[in-house]
Amino acid sequence: MISRRNLGRGAGLLAAASALAGTRAVSAATGAAASATSDLPFPGEWTRTGTLRRAGGVLHYAVVGEAVPGVPPVVLLHKLGGWLSDWRHVAPLLAKGRQVIAFDLPGHGGSRWDGAPPYIQTLGETAALLVGAFDEMGFDKVDLIGTSLGGCLAVPLAAFWPERVRSLSLVSCALGSKRSLEQIHAIVDEGQKDLFDANGDPVPTPPELLEQIFGIVNTGPINQEGILSRKAAGHWIQPSERGVAITDIVGTMPRIPVPTLMVYGEFDKAYIKFRATAEAALQDGRTEVVEQAGAFVMQDNPEGTARVLEAFLSRFP
C-alpha cells in the first residue's frame, strides 16, 4: 500500500505543472486552427499542432509529416492521465511515407472542455467526437493506435465505425468486461482516495509505484512526466476511468472486423492479464511483445514499440 506521505514525493514538480497553464492556450475558434508546436509541454518532432472545436469543447492535436494521397494517416491516442506528448518519440518513427496525428483526449493535455466534467465520460461519446474530427479533417480511413484509455476507446470506434478504420493497434489496454455502478463507486471513488486530494486533483506519485503496478523500467523520467500530465488532466481522470469500467470492452471486440494488433511490454504487470480473453474475442488478431519495457511501452522503449507497430502497418499497402 502506498502511503499518503510517499505519494507526496516529487511535490516540487507541481510548480512546473503550474507553469504549463501558460503553454496550453487553446483556440476557441470554430473549425481547425493550425499552429507551430509552442503549445506542447515537451518538444518533439511534430510538424505542427492544431485545435478543433467539437460539441462542448476543443480537441487539441499534433501532426508529423504531410498527407500522402491514398495512404490513411496513423492516429495515436494516449493513456489515462496522459497526453499526446506520450507518443512524441514514436510518432516520427512511424511517419515515413505516411502522416501521423496524435490527439489529446477530452480534458487531457490541451483538449479543454466547457464546464465541469461529467461523472462518467463514456468511451462511446469520445469515440463519436473523434469520428466527427475525422470528418472535419477529411480522413475517410485511419490506422488507429491507442494505449490504455486511448486503446479502450479505440475498441468501440473500430467496432461501430469499422468503415473508418483500416487497422487497429491496442497497446497495453485494460480490455475487460462491464462493471456495475456500485462496483465503479467501490473501485474508483472509494478505492483510489489516496491518489487524489480532497478537491479531486491527482497527487504526485512516487516512481516506485510505476514499477510495482506497471513494471516500468525507466521509472524516474516517466514518473516525472506522468505527474505533469495527470495534473493537466485533473478532474477528467476519474470520469474517463469510469467510462472504461462501465463499458463491456472485451464483449465489443468480436464486432471488430479489421486486422488488430495487441502489444504488451515484456515486464508489464497491469494489462497482461487481459491478453487471453482479448485474443479469443478478436476476429483477426495477433499479439506482439516489446522487449525491455513495462506497460508504457511507447515511453519505456519507443524504438522497440515503433518497430513492432511499423511491422504491422507495413502489411497494408
Solvent accessible surface area in square Angstrom, and as a share of the most:
residue,aa,sasa,rsa
1,M,209,0.93
2,I,26,0.13
3,S,50,0.32
4,R,125,0.46
5,R,207,0.75
6,N,37,0.19
7,L,1,0.01
8,G,34,0.33
9,R,124,0.45
10,G,39,0.37
11,A,52,0.40
12,G,67,0.64
13,L,44,0.22
14,L,57,0.28
15,A,76,0.59
16,A,46,0.35
17,A,6,0.05
18,S,73,0.47
19,A,71,0.55
20,L,17,0.08
21,A,69,0.54
22,G,67,0.64
23,T,46,0.27
24,R,49,0.18
25,A,82,0.63
26,V,39,0.22
27,S,42,0.27
28,A,78,0.61
29,A,58,0.45
30,T,126,0.73
31,G,15,0.15
32,A,64,0.49
33,A,34,0.26
34,A,73,0.56
35,S,60,0.39
36,A,73,0.56
37,T,44,0.26
38,S,100,0.65
39,D,23,0.12
40,L,17,0.09
41,P,34,0.22
42,F,50,0.21
43,P,118,0.75
44,G,36,0.35
45,E,127,0.57
46,W,16,0.05
47,T,69,0.40
48,R,72,0.26
49,T,0,0.00
50,G,2,0.02
51,T,9,0.05
52,L,0,0.00
53,R,65,0.24
54,R,49,0.18
55,A,88,0.68
56,G,38,0.36
57,G,0,0.00
58,V,7,0.04
59,L,0,0.00
60,H,5,0.02
61,Y,12,0.05
62,A,0,0.00
63,V,3,0.01
64,V,13,0.07
65,G,23,0.22
66,E,108,0.49
67,A,75,0.58
68,V,55,0.31
69,P,129,0.81
70,G,82,0.78
71,V,45,0.26
72,P,20,0.12
73,P,14,0.09
74,V,0,0.00
75,V,0,0.00
76,L,0,0.00
77,L,0,0.00
78,H,0,0.00
79,K,14,0.06
80,L,45,0.22
81,G,0,0.00
82,G,0,0.00
83,W,3,0.01
84,L,1,0.01
85,S,1,0.01
86,D,2,0.01
87,W,0,0.00
88,R,31,0.11
89,H,92,0.41
90,V,0,0.00
91,A,0,0.00
92,P,23,0.15
93,L,64,0.32
94,L,0,0.00
95,A,22,0.17
96,K,140,0.59
97,G,56,0.54
98,R,25,0.09
99,Q,12,0.05
100,V,0,0.00
101,I,1,0.01
102,A,0,0.00
103,F,0,0.00
104,D,2,0.01
105,L,2,0.01
106,P,5,0.03
107,G,1,0.01
108,H,0,0.00
109,G,3,0.02
110,G,5,0.05
111,S,0,0.00
112,R,76,0.28
113,W,44,0.16
114,D,98,0.51
115,G,66,0.63
116,A,94,0.73
117,P,38,0.24
118,P,54,0.34
119,Y,107,0.41
120,I,31,0.16
121,Q,14,0.06
122,T,48,0.28
123,L,2,0.01
124,G,39,0.38
125,E,79,0.35
126,T,6,0.04
127,A,0,0.00
128,A,45,0.35
129,L,27,0.13
130,L,1,0.00
131,V,11,0.07
132,G,14,0.13
133,A,0,0.00
134,F,1,0.00
135,D,87,0.45
136,E,86,0.39
137,M,45,0.20
138,G,58,0.56
139,F,25,0.10
140,D,115,0.59
141,K,86,0.36
142,V,1,0.00
143,D,0,0.00
144,L,0,0.00
145,I,1,0.00
146,G,0,0.00
147,T,2,0.01
148,S,12,0.08
149,L,11,0.05
150,G,0,0.00
151,G,0,0.00
152,C,2,0.01
153,L,1,0.01
154,A,0,0.00
155,V,0,0.00
156,P,6,0.04
157,L,0,0.00
158,A,0,0.00
159,A,9,0.07
160,F,105,0.44
161,W,66,0.23
162,P,43,0.27
163,E,100,0.45
164,R,32,0.12
165,V,1,0.00
166,R,44,0.16
167,S,1,0.01
168,L,0,0.00
169,S,1,0.01
170,L,3,0.01
171,V,0,0.00
172,S,1,0.01
173,C,2,0.01
174,A,29,0.22
175,L,3,0.01
176,G,18,0.17
177,S,69,0.45
178,K,119,0.50
179,R,105,0.38
180,S,46,0.30
181,L,101,0.50
182,E,130,0.58
183,Q,83,0.37
184,I,1,0.00
185,H,88,0.39
186,A,57,0.44
187,I,76,0.39
188,V,1,0.01
189,D,32,0.17
190,E,81,0.36
191,G,58,0.56
192,Q,27,0.12
193,K,116,0.49
194,D,42,0.22
195,L,49,0.25
196,F,14,0.06
197,D,55,0.29
198,A,114,0.88
199,N,114,0.58
200,G,26,0.25
201,D,41,0.21
202,P,12,0.07
203,V,22,0.13
204,P,10,0.06
205,T,13,0.08
206,P,0,0.00
207,P,49,0.31
208,E,60,0.27
209,L,19,0.09
210,L,19,0.09
211,E,76,0.34
212,Q,95,0.42
213,I,78,0.40
214,F,43,0.18
215,G,5,0.04
216,I,3,0.01
217,V,70,0.40
218,N,66,0.34
219,T,30,0.17
220,G,28,0.27
221,P,91,0.57
222,I,11,0.06
223,N,10,0.05
224,Q,96,0.43
225,E,12,0.05
226,G,15,0.15
227,I,10,0.05
228,L,16,0.08
229,S,1,0.01
230,R,49,0.18
231,K,78,0.33
232,A,9,0.07
233,A,2,0.02
234,G,10,0.09
235,H,86,0.38
236,W,21,0.07
237,I,1,0.01
238,Q,29,0.13
239,P,8,0.05
240,S,4,0.03
241,E,42,0.19
242,R,20,0.07
243,G,0,0.00
244,V,26,0.15
245,A,19,0.15
246,I,38,0.20
247,T,27,0.16
248,D,59,0.31
249,I,2,0.01
250,V,28,0.16
251,G,41,0.39
252,T,15,0.09
253,M,0,0.00
254,P,64,0.40
255,R,148,0.54
256,I,1,0.00
257,P,65,0.41
258,V,15,0.09
259,P,29,0.18
260,T,1,0.01
261,L,1,0.00
262,M,1,0.00
263,V,0,0.00
264,Y,3,0.01
265,G,5,0.05
266,E,83,0.37
267,F,83,0.35
268,D,13,0.07
269,K,108,0.46
270,A,18,0.14
271,Y,23,0.09
272,I,70,0.36
273,K,151,0.64
274,F,40,0.17
275,R,79,0.29
276,A,73,0.56
277,T,83,0.48
278,A,0,0.00
279,E,71,0.32
280,A,89,0.69
281,A,18,0.14
282,L,20,0.10
283,Q,117,0.52
284,D,62,0.32
285,G,43,0.41
286,R,108,0.39
287,T,26,0.15
288,E,79,0.35
289,V,65,0.37
290,V,2,0.01
291,E,125,0.56
292,Q,110,0.49
293,A,0,0.00
294,G,0,0.00
295,A,0,0.00
296,F,15,0.06
297,V,0,0.00
298,M,0,0.00
299,Q,26,0.11
300,D,10,0.05
301,N,27,0.14
302,P,18,0.12
303,E,97,0.43
304,G,6,0.05
305,T,0,0.00
306,A,5,0.04
307,R,161,0.59
308,V,25,0.15
309,L,1,0.00
310,E,56,0.25
311,A,65,0.51
312,F,7,0.03
313,L,1,0.01
314,S,74,0.48
315,R,100,0.36
316,F,32,0.13
317,P,151,0.95
